[in-house]
Amino acid sequence: MSKRTEQVASLLQQAINDIIVRDFEAPRGTLISVSQVTIAPDLKNATVYISVIPDSHWGSGLNAINKFSSHIQRELKNKIIMRSLPRLHWQLDERDFKYKKIDDALRQS
């Protein structure tokens, strides 16, 4: 990743987290945050990885954030000055789940 895409990814991650904290109402008993943002080299698309706690609410959390995506995109246009803002694509960050499975397996052995 180039320095430019890293800077844009970091800026987007912070701005999206701010919007989620300020405006988003997560499903009851669910915490959602942005864990990582990756951007295509042409800066036209960004994949936003979200962490959903607890794991059992992954589906409802991703569904809720997808429904809220257009609001986030509008707010980003007001917050970030860029010629063309990347189109956001949402994906669950499954790293925590994988780490938990590995930890559980190690504890059982």
C-alpha positions in Angstrom: 0.0 0.0 0.0 1.3 3.4 -0.9 1.7 6.2 1.7 -1.2 8.0 0.1 -3.6 5.1 0.3 -2.5 4.4 3.9 -3.2 8.0 4.8 -6.6 7.9 3.2 -7.4 4.6 4.8 -6.5 5.9 8.3 -8.5 9.1 7.7 -11.6 7.1 6.6 -11.3 4.7 9.5 -11.3 7.5 12.1 -14.1 9.4 10.3 -16.3 6.3 10.0 -15.8 5.4 13.6 -16.7 8.9 14.6 -19.9 8.8 12.6 -20.8 5.3 14.0 -20.3 6.5 17.5 -22.3 9.7 17.0 -25.2 8.6 14.7 -25.5 4.8 14.5 -27.8 2.8 16.8 -26.4 -0.7 16.8 -28.8 -3.6 17.4 -29.5 -4.1 21.2 -26.6 -5.6 23.0 -24.2 -5.2 20.1 -21.0 -3.1 19.8 -19.8 -2.3 16.3 -16.5 -0.6 15.4 -14.3 -0.2 12.4 -11.2 -2.4 12.8 -9.5 -1.7 9.5 -10.0 0.0 6.1 -8.2 -1.0 2.9 -8.3 1.1 -0.2 -7.8 0.2 -3.9 -4.7 1.8 -5.4 -7.0 4.0 -7.6 -8.8 5.2 -4.5 -12.2 4.4 -6.0 -13.2 1.6 -3.6 -12.6 1.0 0.1 -13.3 -2.2 2.1 -14.3 -1.4 5.7 -13.8 -4.2 8.1 -16.1 -4.1 11.1 -15.8 -5.8 14.4 -19.1 -6.9 15.9 -19.3 -8.0 19.6 -20.7 -10.4 20.5 -19.9 -12.9 17.7 -23.5 -14.2 17.8 -24.7 -10.8 16.4 -22.5 -10.7 13.3 -25.4 -11.1 10.9 -27.6 -8.5 12.4 -24.6 -6.1 12.9 -23.5 -6.3 9.3 -27.1 -6.0 8.1 -27.6 -2.9 10.2 -24.4 -1.2 9.1 -25.2 -2.0 5.4 -28.6 -0.2 5.9 -26.8 2.8 7.5 -24.1 2.9 4.8 -25.7 5.7 2.7 -25.8 7.9 5.8 -22.1 7.2 6.4 -21.2 8.0 2.8 -23.1 11.3 2.9 -21.4 12.3 6.2 -18.0 11.4 4.8 -18.6 13.7 1.9 -19.2 16.6 4.3 -16.1 15.7 6.5 -13.5 14.7 4.0 -12.4 16.9 1.1 -11.4 14.6 -1.8 -11.9 14.8 -5.5 -13.7 11.5 -5.4 -14.6 9.7 -2.2 -14.1 5.9 -2.3 -17.2 3.7 -2.5 -17.5 1.8 0.8 -17.8 -2.0 0.9 -18.5 -3.6 4.3 -17.0 -6.8 5.5 -16.8 -8.6 8.9 -13.4 -8.7 10.5 -13.2 -12.3 11.4 -9.6 -12.1 12.9 -10.9 -11.9 16.5 -13.1 -15.0 15.9 -10.1 -16.9 14.4 -7.9 -15.9 17.3 -10.5 -17.1 19.7 -10.8 -20.5 18.0 -7.0 -20.9 18.0 -6.9 -20.0 21.7 -9.7 -22.4 22.6 -7.9 -25.2 20.6 -4.7 -24.5 22.5 -6.4 -24.6 25.8 -8.0 -27.9 25.1 -4.7 -29.6 24.2 
